[in-house]
């Protein structure tokens, strides 16, 4: 069967209704028969002048009444059209409201998932790069994520609105909740140095090095430590037992290497040592954060065992995490110290 024709728009329906009503009730009849009847009535009325006057008066009243009724009908139609338009507008608005609410819910869900991913990445980085004896300040959700990644619960302190400051910690994890609780004091007073960063905007999670004595004292100690690292690194460049890749030599001369690695290299360089690279800066770390990892290529299996024995005999803060990997026939020893890097271990210059 053919599809039914679509219903005409309400504007056409109203216009046709008005036109038909006007033709039937206001306009003069236009047919030939009606015209003849009008002529006969006129001839008849001419014979009776008094009747003619009464007829004309009746016609005037009828016409006036029809005009009044016409105006009323037009007003009614206009009001009806306005009501229909208002109903359509309200229906359209009501139809868009759930869509806007749905979009808002979808945006909130995406932001929530992004923040959760940033927390998990930060928690994994802290669990593998921050010493287990370090006190970490975090919001409740971040603290839970850290516990799930194996960080000791005893070394976690929660930060929330009205919960005091994190001055007793070594690391502060900056999340939206922590930034809301501490405001600008977070970086201007408590934790001025970014060690690692994950996510952006509201999902941003940063691992910050805390300043136990305030930001000013922290910056002064960092500047003094940089000068000491510069001096120690340039001294090591003159050690003939050290074989350095070009990038590693540049990092050593620029004072970019952690003071614990410098002290370890100084002890190992009593015999030939081939340094492949320095690394260990966290993703998104601030410029100047020391490199805490070192890759060495031992000359023999005996050399490897001797270096490992020396490293394992150290005590904090010089006890490093070690691992061995192989690239074909090449053996590589990885030496890494945990964050944050301490200051003041090297002699002042």
N, C-alpha and C positions, 0 to 999 in steps of 0.2 A: 504494500500500500504506500502511496506517496506520503511524504512527511507533511504534517499539517503546517499551514502558513503561519509565520510568526505573528503574534498579536501586534496591532498598530500601537505606536507610542501614545502616551496619555495626552500629549499636546494636540495630536491630530484628532483624538476622540473629542476633546473639549471644543476644538474649533468647529468640527462638523455639527456637534450638538447645538452650538450657538447659531450657526448659519441656518439650520433647519428650523429652529424655533423662531428666528426672526422672519423667515419667509412665511411661516404659517400664521404668525400672530401679529406682526407689525407691518410688513410690506403689503401693498395693494395686490389683489389677485391679478394674475397676468394672463389667464386663459381667455379665449374668444367668447365662450359661453358666459363666463363671469362678466365680461364687458357688456354683452347684450342685456343680461339681467340688470346691470347697473343703469343702462340707458332707459329700459322700461320703467324701472323704479323712479328715475328722474323725471320721465314724462308724466308719470302718475302724480308725482309730488308737485309738478308745476301747476296741476289743476287745483291744488289745495295749498295755497301759500302758508297757511298756519301750520299745516302738517309738515311742510318743507322746513320751516324754521325749527320745529321740534326735532325733526330728523337730523338736521345739521348740528344742533346742540348735543344730541345723543352721540353723534359721531365724534365730536370734539372731546366729549368726556371719555368715550371708549379709547380714542387715540392717546389721550393723556394717561389713562390707566395703563394702557399697554406700554407706554414709555417708562412709567414708574416701575412696572413689573420687569421690564427689560433691564433697567439699571440694577434692580435687585438680583436678577439672575446672573448678570455679569459679575456683580460683587461676590455672589456665592461661588461662581466658578473660579474667580481669582483667589478667594480664600481657600477653596479646595485644592487648587494647584499649589499654593504656598504650603499647605499642609502636607501634600504628597511629596513636594521637594524636601521639606524638613524631615519627613520620615525616611526618605532615601538617604539624606545626608547622615542621619543618626545611624541608619543601618550600615552605611559605608564605614563610619567611624567605629562602630562596634565591631565591624569585621576586621578593621586594621589594628585595634587594640590588642587582641590576643597575639597577632603577628609580632607587634613591637615587644610584647612581653616575652614571646618565644625567643626573639633575637637577643634580648637582654639576658635571658637565662643561658643561651648558647655561649654568649661572650663570657659570662661569669664562669661557666664550666671550663672553657678553654683557658682562662686565666688561672683557675684553680689547678688544672692539670700542669700548666707550665710552672707554677710555683712548686708543686710537688716534685717535678723532675729536677728543678734546681736544688731543692733540699737534698734529694737523693744523691746527686752528683757531688754536692759539697760534703755530705756525710761520708761518702766513699773516699774522697780526697783527704779529709781530716783523719779518717781511720788509718790510712796508709802513710800519711806524711807528717802527722803531728805526734809528738811524743806522748806516751800513755800517762806520764806523770804530770802533764800540763793540765791546768784547770781551764775548762772551756765554758764560756758563758753563752747561752742560747735561749731561744723561746721554747715553750713546751713541745711544739711539733718538731722543731729541729733537734731538741734533746732526745726525743723518742727515736728519730731517724738515726742519730748517732749510736744510741744503744743497740738498735737493730744491726748496725754495722760493726758491733763489737767494742765500741769505745766504753771504758769503765764508767758506770753510772755514778760512782763515788766522786768522779772528777768533773761532773757536769753541774753547773749552777744555772738556775733558770732566771731569765730576765723578763719582767712584765711591768705593766703600769703600777707604779707605787711600790716596786720591789727593791728600791735602792739602786746602787751603782755596781758596775762589774770590775772595780779596781783590783780585786783580789785574783783576777783571772790572768792567764797568759794569752788566751785567744778569745776573741769575741766574734760570734757568727752574726753578721748583719743581715737580718731579714726585714720584711715590711713591718712585722710586729715589733722587732727590736728598734728599728728606726722610729716607729711611732712612740715607743716608750721613752727613748733617750733623746730624741730630737737631734739638733745640731751638736750637742755635747758628745755624741757617739764618736765622731772623728776629731772634733776640736779638743777634746779632753781625754777620753778613755782609750781610744784605739785608732791611731792616725795612719797606720800603714796597711795597705792591702797586700795580702800574701797570695790570694787566689780569688777568682770571681766567676760566677756562674749565672746565666740568665740575664734578662734585661728588665728595666722598669719595675713593675710591681712584683715580678718573679725573680728579681735580682737577689742573689745570695752571695755575700762577700765574707771571706775569712780574713779577719783583721788581727794584727799583732797588738796586744794590749800594752798600754803605757802605765806601769805601776806607779810612777812618780809624776804622772801628768804628761801631756803632749810636749811641752817645752823641754823638759828634761830628757824625754825620749829622743827628740830630734837632735839635741846636743850630743847625746851618747852615740847616736847613729853616725853623726858627722865625724866624731873623733874616731870611731871604729873604722870608718872608710879610710881615713888617713893612715891608720895602722895597717890596714889591708893593702893599701897602695905600696907602702914601704916594704912589707913582707913579700908581696908578690914580685916586686922588682928585684929583690935580693935572690929569690928563687930562680928568676930568669938567668942569673949568672951561674947557677949550679950546673956543672958539666954532666952530672949524672941524670939530669932531667932531659928527656926528649919530648918536646911538646909539639902537637899539631898547631898550625898557624892560628886557627881560631882560638884554641886554648891559650896560646901565648898572649894573644891580644886581651882576652878576658882576665888573665892573670895580671897583666900590666895595668889594666883599668881598674883594679881593685874590686872586681865583680865576684870574687871567689870567697866563700864563707871562711871565717877565721879558723874553724876547726879543720877544714880541708887543708888550709895552708900549714897548720901545725903538723898534720899527719904527713903531708908531702915532704916537709922539712926533715922528718924522721926517716921516711922511706928513701929519700934521695941520698943516703949514705952508700947506696949501691944503685946501679942503673935502673931507671924507671921510665917506661914509655907511656905518656899520658895521651889518650885519644881525644877526650872531650871533658868539658865541665857542663853540668846541666842542673835541673832541679827547681827552676823557677815555676811557680804555679801558673795556671792559665789566667790571664788578665792581671798578673801581678804588677804592682807599681814599679816604675823604674828605680833601680838601685837596690832591689831586694837581692841579697846575696845568693849565688848558686851553691846548692848544698850537695850536689852529686858529682862523682868522678868516675871515669872509666879508664882502666889501666890494662895494658897488654903485657902480661908476664912473659919473660924470655924463655921460661921452661916450666915444667911441672913442679920442679923443686923450688923455683922462684915463687910460684903461685902459693905453695904450701907455706913458705916462709913468710910471705906478706900476710896471708890469712892468720897465721899464728900470732903475728905482731898485732894485727887489728883486733882480734878476739881477746887479747890480753889487756886491752885498754879499759878504762873506767870513765864514767860520765864526768864531764861532758864530751869526752873524746871517744866514747864507744859508738861505733858506726854500725849500720846495717849493711851486710855484705851479701852478694849473690854472684854466681858465675854463669856465663852463657857462652855459647859456641857459634861462630859464624864460619861454617866449613871446618877447616883445620885450625882456625884461629880461636884461642881462648881469651875471653874478656872478663876481667874482674870489675864488678860495680860496687862502689863504696858510696854510701849515702847517710847524711845526718838528718835528724828530724827537725821540723820547724817548731817554733820560730828560731831564727839564728840569734845566739847570745852576743852581747857586746862586752868589750873590756877584757877579752881573753889574751889579746896581744899587747905587747908593751906599747905605751903611748909614745907618739913621735912629736 
